[in-house]
Amino acid sequence: MKVLVTGGAGYIGSTLVPILLEAGHSVVVVDRFYFGKETLGAASDKFGAKLTMVQADVRSLDESIMAGVDAVVDLAGISNDPSCELDPELTKSINLRGNQSTMQLAQRAGVKRYVYASSCSVYGRGETTGLTEKSNLHPVSLYARCKADCETALFALQGRGMCVTALRFATVFGLSPRMRFDLAVNVMTKNAYTQGKITVDGGGKQWRPFVHVADVGETIRDILGQPVESVDGQVFNVGHEANNVRVLNLAYRVRDALPTTQIVMAPTDPDLRDYNVEFDKLHELMPDRLFRTIDYGIQEVLGALKSGEIDPDDRRWYTMRHYVFLSEVERTYRQVALDGRVLA
Ligand SMILES: NC(=O)c1ccc[n+]([C@@H]2O[C@H](COP(=O)([O-])OP(=O)(O)OC[C@H]3O[C@@H](n4cnc5c(N)ncnc54)[C@H](O)[C@@H]3O)[C@@H](O)[C@H]2O)c1
């Protein structure tokens, strides 16, 4: 299969792309490469011409990009709540209109399968525990509202020749070539190691489901291999029941790995996001798949910090801080004319 992955150089993408290549697919990555191209360096060295990288923006793709493409995995976008709030109009142009135009482009070009990266954050403030794909959605952020709206837009295309599937990922953890230290398991592990301290925001009682980044990659690969009738028009929560934890409990687990860690409760308002999710639908589809535990991810990230494999001070691993930096650079360049005159 030829698979086009938008946002393929990001945290999930840079883990997914080698998994797809290993499975024998050829892959086209379309990305702005905000976090660099090097995240796909090892995959490019290993798989050569099977991997094509295209620097492009999902808001202005040309239909020719879809030539010969069998499946699209749509991961591109601003990927967390605070980064989305930096510039709501820009966020909507990418996470709403950009993603929706990619869906329409793919459908018009005759792409057979489309997998959209949604999020369990669409449940927002869950009414109950054990939320299923049929539960009501209560998105409490612009990020989550864009995800819910894009799901609706995707399913409006069902029955027009393209098999459409939305995957609601739990909060992801674990090592990836583009690291993210703005995700709960990763950041708590990093702070425990570098500062000896974990800060718990929002009261700590809020439920959150988690999933390892390699499990996300393998699930996407396996969804692409499912019969159309099993996945067309379907939403799947992606994660594992055992990885639903309260945030304070997550802090205790990190402290179990680094026992001298101090846990500090931040005096913040209760977190509006509180969701405990059921994953039975996915596990019924893929009964043999095992999912990595949170403790596995903590040890994995800790090992990489201890060995120096990842640099905790690299700005690119902090999504919002990096986007703020990029927008300041862009503003500076916009203010300077080509002849060097300062315009504003
Ligand atoms: N990581 C999680 O916990 C999680 C959970 C649920 C859903 N998701 C979703 O999965 C997807 C991937 O998340 P991630 O963690 O890999 O995020 P990421 O920020 O690491 O990756 C996003 C990628 O999209 C690219 N991108 C951004 N705007 C673009 C544009 N206009 N055109 C082309 N490329 C653009 C970036 O350069 C980056 O490589 C996102 O849609 C995210 O919302 C992630």
The ligand as an SDF file (V2000), in Angstrom:
LIG
                    3D

 44 48  0  0  0  0  0  0  0  0999 V2000
    0.0950   12.8780   21.4260 N   0  0  0  0  0  0  0  0  0  0  0  0
   -1.1030   12.7030   21.9940 C   0  0  0  0  0  0  0  0  0  0  0  0
   -1.2260   12.4710   23.2220 O   0  0  0  0  0  0  0  0  0  0  0  0
   -2.3410   12.7290   21.1400 C   0  0  0  0  0  0  0  0  0  0  0  0
   -3.5610   12.2780   21.6960 C   0  0  0  0  0  0  0  0  0  0  0  0
   -4.7060   12.3430   20.9160 C   0  0  0  0  0  0  0  0  0  0  0  0
   -4.6560   12.8140   19.6170 C   0  0  0  0  0  0  0  0  0  0  0  0
   -3.4620   13.2430   19.1100 N   0  0  0  0  0  0  0  0  0  0  0  0
   -3.4440   13.7710   17.7350 C   0  0  0  0  0  0  0  0  0  0  0  0
   -2.5450   13.0130   16.9500 O   0  0  0  0  0  0  0  0  0  0  0  0
   -1.9360   13.8610   15.9670 C   0  0  0  0  0  0  0  0  0  0  0  0
   -0.4180   13.7920   16.0820 C   0  0  0  0  0  0  0  0  0  0  0  0
   -0.0400   14.2070   17.3900 O   0  0  0  0  0  0  0  0  0  0  0  0
    1.4860   14.3010   17.8250 P   0  0  0  0  0  0  0  0  0  0  0  0
    1.5360   14.0470   19.2790 O   0  0  0  0  0  0  0  0  0  0  0  0
    2.3070   13.4850   16.9160 O   0  0  0  0  0  0  0  0  0  0  0  0
    1.7550   15.8520   17.5960 O   0  0  0  0  0  0  0  0  0  0  0  0
    3.0370   16.6100   17.0100 P   0  0  0  0  0  0  0  0  0  0  0  0
    2.8660   18.0350   17.3590 O   0  0  0  0  0  0  0  0  0  0  0  0
    4.2670   15.9250   17.4710 O   0  0  0  0  0  0  0  0  0  0  0  0
    2.9150   16.3910   15.4420 O   0  0  0  0  0  0  0  0  0  0  0  0
    2.1160   17.1600   14.6010 C   0  0  0  0  0  0  0  0  0  0  0  0
    2.8450   17.3060   13.2780 C   0  0  0  0  0  0  0  0  0  0  0  0
    2.0060   18.0900   12.4160 O   0  0  0  0  0  0  0  0  0  0  0  0
    2.8370   19.0060   11.7180 C   0  0  0  0  0  0  0  0  0  0  0  0
    2.0160   20.1400   11.3080 N   0  0  0  0  0  0  0  0  0  0  0  0
    1.4360   21.0740   12.0990 C   0  0  0  0  0  0  0  0  0  0  0  0
    0.7460   21.9510   11.3610 N   0  0  0  0  0  0  0  0  0  0  0  0
    0.8750   21.5620   10.0630 C   0  0  0  0  0  0  0  0  0  0  0  0
    0.3740   22.0650    8.8290 C   0  0  0  0  0  0  0  0  0  0  0  0
   -0.3790   23.1670    8.7810 N   0  0  0  0  0  0  0  0  0  0  0  0
    0.6940   21.3990    7.7040 N   0  0  0  0  0  0  0  0  0  0  0  0
    1.4780   20.3040    7.7250 C   0  0  0  0  0  0  0  0  0  0  0  0
    1.9920   19.7860    8.8680 N   0  0  0  0  0  0  0  0  0  0  0  0
    1.6820   20.4100   10.0250 C   0  0  0  0  0  0  0  0  0  0  0  0
    3.9450   19.3680   12.6930 C   0  0  0  0  0  0  0  0  0  0  0  0
    5.0940   19.8510   12.0150 O   0  0  0  0  0  0  0  0  0  0  0  0
    4.1780   18.0430   13.4090 C   0  0  0  0  0  0  0  0  0  0  0  0
    5.2080   17.3170   12.7880 O   0  0  0  0  0  0  0  0  0  0  0  0
   -2.4810   15.2680   16.2230 C   0  0  0  0  0  0  0  0  0  0  0  0
   -3.5750   15.4970   15.3760 O   0  0  0  0  0  0  0  0  0  0  0  0
   -2.9300   15.1900   17.6620 C   0  0  0  0  0  0  0  0  0  0  0  0
   -3.9480   16.1300   17.9380 O   0  0  0  0  0  0  0  0  0  0  0  0
   -2.3130   13.2030   19.8380 C   0  0  0  0  0  0  0  0  0  0  0  0
  1  2  1  0
  2  3  2  0
  2  4  1  0
  4  5  1  0
  4 44  2  0
  5  6  2  0
  6  7  1  0
  7  8  2  0
  8  9  1  0
  8 44  1  0
  9 10  1  0
  9 42  1  0
 10 11  1  0
 11 12  1  0
 11 40  1  0
 12 13  1  0
 13 14  1  0
 14 15  2  0
 14 16  1  0
 14 17  1  0
 17 18  1  0
 18 19  2  0
 18 20  1  0
 18 21  1  0
 21 22  1  0
 22 23  1  0
 23 24  1  0
 23 38  1  0
 24 25  1  0
 25 26  1  0
 25 36  1  0
 26 27  1  0
 26 35  1  0
 27 28  2  0
 28 29  1  0
 29 30  1  0
 29 35  2  0
 30 31  1  0
 30 32  2  0
 32 33  1  0
 33 34  2  0
 34 35  1  0
 36 37  1  0
 36 38  1  0
 38 39  1  0
 40 41  1  0
 40 42  1  0
 42 43  1  0
M  CHG  2   8   1  16  -1
M  END
$$$$
